[in-house]
Amino acid sequence: MDPARALAAARPVPYWLDDPARPAAQPALAGAEHCDLLVVGGGYSGLWTALLAKERDPGRDVVLIEAGRIGSAASGRNGGFCAASLTHGFANGLARWPGEFAALEDLGARNLDAIEAAVRRYGLDCDFERTGEIDVATAPYQAEELRQAHATALHHGLDLEYLDRDQVRAEVDSPTFHAGLYDRRGVAMVHPAKLAWGLRRAAERAGVRIYEHTPALALVRHGAALAVRTPYGRVLAHHAALGTGVFPSLLRRTRHRTVPVYDYALTTEPLTEDQRAAIGWRGRQGLGDSANRFHYFRLTADNRVLWGGYDAVYPRGGRMDPAYEQRPATYLRLARHFFACFPQLEGVRFSHAWGGAIDTCTRFSAFFGTAHGGRVAYAAGYTGLGVGATRFGAEVMLDLLSGLTTERTVLAMVRRRPPPFPPEPLATAGIGLTQWSLARADRSQGRRNLWLRVLDRAGLGFDS
């Protein structure tokens, strides 16, 4: 099918948020509020922080403010891959924190188990499925890279399974697949917006007061407390936790440690039984290919294929703009790639097409810290793997605000922050050169040019 015709009726909104069951917004904050803990940001980071704060101390007075709608930014626009990894994959974790890699893997596995337990305990209706994920090779050299990655994983005690061409195509049938690396337990699929909405309900039932359409405009010390100004009022709080993700931080010191990168996705109309049979996919695993410019794809609860990734767009000058959330040229490219991967689905049409911004840092995994004498904690830089890791980040922020030493706060990953990005126009030039180099490596059997090798030696992690 002509990709343009397949896209002709696609709604330009995130599939996950296009739901009549979406809860009504809470009113904006008007006047003054007082609380023990103020949480800024109504995505996963803020919602988990608010809920876990009440779990730790039900008597703690918690307020959460969100600039737009709960889950309307990255938390409601992602692919719904809820991974155990806290380090953007085991290779990145091994390269950066070899001495604490085993502890990070254990904490990540426990974190995913805790998310699954919370889904049951709070009755979070979010289509949670512990399906696992397969990294697939779409070129022969990638198959060899996966084989080497499998050997490394086994050496470090990770339970991953290498699949040859026939084995991976028995799981999901695409003529483009050469091999796979299957993590059967380390990834769950979720409906990301429903997860955010469920966490909102759980937090409210625990006593958290939530205000939507309430951006935080400034944060300052106010005597022994903190004051956060909003358009119609302010909040005085003893402590604050910042979970603002890709949006500019209230703390100037952290603003150059993240940049926005726009990612895009499509969903198909629901597949028929014959279409499902043509591609297999009985295990409903999440999938991602092994290129630098990669695709991620999965089945939704109503058997649509979500197909995203490949283009990663850094906005001009690093400035976010809603106009970047729609990019027809990328949708056409994604549609062409989709039909190349699944020619059996010729004739399928796309129902939704959208984009959204990811907060990326130079180490490709979250970083943490405090400010204002330990009264403010922050977590940022999840780089597209925040669906699961934000819960761990919430625990870290609460640990830091408590002032106690825990198994999390002693980690080098928590104590050290990544190098900042250079100022403009150097950031635009550097990111552009890196993206060009990664695309060239994909066309050159994975060979990394001098620029990428320099970044590798500098530990800047541009590997995906």
Salt bridges, closest charged atoms under 4 A:
ASP18 OD2 - ARG11 NE 2.76
ASP18 OD2 - HIS352 NE2 2.79
GLU33 OE2 - ARG209 NE 2.88
GLU55 OE2 - ARG121 NH2 3.20
ASP61 OD1 - ARG209 NH1 2.54
ASP106 OD2 - ARG110 NH1 2.77
ASP113 OD1 - ARG130 NH2 3.07
GLU116 OE2 - ARG120 NH1 3.93
GLU116 OE1 - ARG130 NH1 2.52
GLU129 OE2 - ARG284 NE 2.90
GLU161 OE1 - ARG184 NE 2.86
ASP173 OD1 - ARG169 NE 2.73
GLU204 OE2 - ARG200 NE 3.42
GLU212 OE1 - ARG69 NE 3.47
GLU212 OE2 - ARG200 NH1 2.95
ASP289 OD2 - HIS295 ND1 2.75
ASP302 OD2 - ARG304 NE 2.88
ASP311 OD1 - ARG293 NH2 2.76
ASP311 OD2 - ARG327 NH1 3.49
ASP311 OD2 - ARG333 NH1 2.43
GLU325 OE1 - ARG77 NH2 3.62
GLU395 OE1 - ARG56 NH2 2.58
GLU395 OE2 - ARG391 NH2 3.21
GLU395 OE1 - ARG408 NH2 3.92
ASP399 OD1 - ARG56 NH2 2.85
ASP399 OD2 - ARG408 NE 2.63
GLU407 OE2 - ARG110 NH2 2.61
ASP456 OD2 - ARG448 NE 2.88
